[in-house]
């Protein structure tokens, strides 16, 4: 084992990448290293809660907390109608707006990131994002790219494009999505390339905002779901972490009077989906008429709900790995953490995607018999009830999940990642 080294983790300022990096950092700490986190001030305290040192770098124009909360609410409300659109129809609105914001984060971070890296003086930098931060590449120590979204973040001509939600055999969908994506992002891509040149970096081809690391790339995607590529990834530089999955506190399911033996259902649409309180209220009302015990993650919007059905408990946050381990079925938005946690624990899922990697995860889960894909809002009570019952009873789904779960748990993704990072440190 390497002597204790300082490893700087720099995940995107979102809970999915953040918590995946926590899992890897926990394993690195077990092996005697000192993981620290670089993060936007908006994520302050997330990593400290797990005992890690935080270094804050502004990745957008600083604003008071109440103003930032209003901005987030306005963003969600503006895009709720777009959440119902097909992936290719979201390119002109949600997707291009996100890429504009993502590029802005790279530009803003470059003002403070070089100084922060000098302060930390890391031996290794691990970046989990979809855009290049030039300072991480140019600091002078090895850097590792973590891919916490779907595997197709590393593209290949014969697999679905990232964000497309295309099925693996739908090449016409591939072509149409790629062509439209490049048309839509071309202006913001040109701005990004100008920024790269200012930082001394070579411009990227149209549509590319990041590059694989020459040292190591860690994909959290599990191998049983990976696509068949035309150009296989070199295992010396690309390794799968089988969903990773962090260590989290245990959760005791509350007592449900009269329903102690009913199946347990967990519903979570992430921080973005929780903002669609109208849809969440509809789902809570539906669940109130079903023969299940239900835990519902409502994020920071608990005040939006009045009297609840007796079989429904809501909260702003759950220790999700523990909950999913105990659940009989999960209804979620297709975020990578929830997707991988369901696979890891062998829990069948109904995936109702909103945006981004949710579309890819929902399609892949459905076409590989690990669960069911449904539209997030265009469902009837009968359709959703039938999908839940199928998840509980379908032997193909249950057997497929059992096999994938055994594979993922035997791999021990976080500790595998720690060993691989040590290999980079030892080179």
Order of alpha helices (4+ residues) and beta strands (2+ residues): beta-alpha-beta-beta-alpha-alpha-alpha-beta-alpha-beta-alpha-beta-beta-beta-alpha-alpha-beta-beta-alpha-beta-alpha-beta-alpha-beta-alpha-alpha-alpha
